[in-house]
């Protein structure tokens, strides 16, 4: 219940304050969002499997975002930012779809 309230509060605050992302950070925001989604779906899967650990979730969430952003930053420095961004999205996308499939199997027994 707390998570739902926090989500609603975050959406309302975003609508009211219209936050902007600095231009230097804009290439990293989509990658950070995909990395965060990977951690969230992994957390939901772990909760349904009965092995959820809140400390592990927080560490996974932060580590996913930081590592994904560092990979994209490294790609930018090497001049191949687009390719590494695509690689990160593909890898995290595969993980997200794997977690969603496991969640679907758990919920629908299919």
C-alpha positions as CSV (number, residue, x, y, z in Angstrom):
1,X,0.0,0.0,0.0
2,X,2.9,2.4,0.8
3,X,4.3,1.8,-2.7
4,X,1.1,2.7,-4.4
5,X,0.8,5.9,-2.3
6,X,4.4,6.8,-3.1
7,X,3.8,6.2,-6.8
8,X,0.7,8.4,-6.8
9,X,2.6,11.1,-4.9
10,X,5.5,10.9,-7.4
11,X,3.2,11.3,-10.3
12,X,1.3,14.2,-8.8
13,X,4.6,16.0,-7.9
14,X,5.9,15.4,-11.4
15,X,2.7,17.0,-12.9
16,X,2.8,19.9,-10.5
17,X,6.5,20.8,-10.6
18,X,7.3,19.8,-14.3
19,X,10.9,18.7,-13.5
20,X,13.5,19.0,-16.3
21,X,16.5,16.8,-16.9
22,X,19.7,18.6,-17.7
23,X,20.9,18.2,-21.3
24,X,24.0,16.4,-20.2
25,X,22.0,13.7,-18.5
26,X,19.3,13.2,-21.1
27,X,21.0,10.3,-22.9
28,X,21.2,8.4,-19.7
29,X,17.6,8.8,-18.5
30,X,16.0,6.2,-20.8
31,X,18.7,3.6,-19.9
32,X,18.3,4.3,-16.2
33,X,14.5,3.8,-16.6
34,X,14.9,0.5,-18.4
35,X,17.4,-0.6,-15.7
36,X,15.0,0.4,-12.9
37,X,12.2,-1.5,-14.6
38,X,14.4,-4.6,-14.7
39,X,14.9,-4.4,-11.0
40,X,11.2,-3.7,-10.3
41,X,10.0,-6.7,-12.4
42,X,12.7,-8.8,-10.8
43,X,11.4,-7.7,-7.4
44,X,7.8,-8.6,-8.3
45,X,8.9,-12.0,-9.5
46,X,10.9,-12.6,-6.3
47,X,7.9,-11.6,-4.2
48,X,5.6,-14.0,-6.1
49,X,8.3,-16.8,-5.7
50,X,8.4,-16.0,-1.9
51,X,12.1,-15.1,-1.9
52,X,11.9,-11.3,-1.9
53,X,14.4,-9.4,0.2
54,X,14.0,-5.7,0.5
55,X,17.8,-5.0,1.0
56,X,18.7,-7.1,-2.1
57,X,16.0,-5.2,-4.1
58,X,17.4,-1.8,-3.2
59,X,20.9,-2.8,-4.0
60,X,19.8,-4.4,-7.2
61,X,17.8,-1.3,-8.2
62,X,20.7,1.1,-7.6
63,X,23.3,-1.2,-9.1
64,X,21.3,-1.7,-12.2
65,X,20.8,2.0,-12.8
66,X,24.5,2.9,-12.0
67,X,26.0,0.1,-14.1
68,X,23.7,0.8,-17.1
69,X,24.5,4.5,-16.9
70,X,28.3,3.8,-16.6
71,X,28.2,1.5,-19.7
72,X,26.4,4.1,-21.7
73,X,28.9,6.8,-20.4
74,X,31.8,4.6,-21.4
75,X,30.3,4.1,-24.8
76,X,29.9,7.9,-25.2
77,X,33.6,8.4,-24.3
78,X,34.6,5.7,-26.8
79,X,32.4,7.1,-29.5
80,X,30.1,4.1,-29.6
81,X,27.4,5.4,-27.2
82,X,24.5,4.4,-29.5
83,X,25.7,0.8,-29.9
84,X,26.3,0.3,-26.2
85,X,22.9,1.9,-25.4
86,X,21.3,-0.5,-27.7
87,X,23.2,-3.4,-26.2
88,X,22.1,-2.4,-22.7
89,X,18.5,-2.0,-23.7
90,X,18.5,-5.4,-25.4
91,X,20.1,-7.2,-22.4
92,X,17.8,-5.5,-19.9
93,X,14.8,-6.1,-22.2
94,X,15.5,-9.8,-22.3
95,X,15.7,-9.9,-18.5
96,X,12.4,-7.9,-18.2
97,X,10.6,-10.2,-20.6
98,X,11.9,-13.2,-18.8
99,X,10.7,-11.8,-15.5
100,X,7.3,-10.9,-17.0
101,X,7.0,-14.4,-18.4
102,X,7.7,-15.9,-14.9
103,X,5.2,-13.5,-13.4
104,X,2.6,-14.5,-16.0
105,X,3.2,-18.2,-15.3
106,X,2.9,-17.7,-11.6
107,X,-0.3,-15.7,-11.8
108,X,-2.1,-17.6,-14.5
109,X,-0.6,-21.0,-13.9
110,X,0.3,-21.1,-17.6
